[in-house]
Amino acid sequence: VFQELGTSECYFINGTERVRYVERYIYNRQTYAMFDSDVGHYVGFTPYGEFNAKRANSDPEWMEDVRAAVDTYCRYNYDLDAPFSVERR
């Protein structure tokens, strides 16, 4: 059985003061490529991941979208998620 998975995660530190967006691409429990908004580009961990990271990093329109994901997905949805995650104790 083969499994491929892509995940997107938002990390909030002190509300929306510091926000980190991370995309991971996983094949059979091994991360082969990753985008981290703190780094600002894709990083490949396997030959296949390096190939895809190089291809994505060379596309300026794609990279503009991914870099803007911090605002588009994370900060935008913070108000929706906060009552269920932050204010709940």
Secondary structure, DSSP 8 states (H G I E B T S, - for coil): ---EEEEEEEEEETTTTEEEEEEEEEETTEEEEEEETTTTEEEESSHHHHHHHHHHHT-HHHHHHHHTHIIIIIIHHHHHHHHHHTS--
